[in-house]
Amino acid sequence: MVNSVRTATSSKTGGVLPEPHKTSFGLIRLVLTVIPGLLIGAAISKNIANFLEENDLFVPSDDDDDDD
């Protein structure tokens, strides 16, 4: 039987290793995640709206604006 020792958090002598260095991108990561998501979502929505209007599945009418 093989003794397996997890060395990810401890050294061979049993001491706890220091936490690894973390590089935080913060605002840059947020912008690089949110902007493409918004652009892709807007493009998909625009394509679906054009498809629905071309196939007469949904055509907005001007009658809905009359609230007299």
Secondary structure, DSSP 8 states (H G I E B T S, - for coil): -------SSB-TTS-B---------THHHHHHHHHHHHHHHHHHHHHHHHHHHHTTS----GGGG---
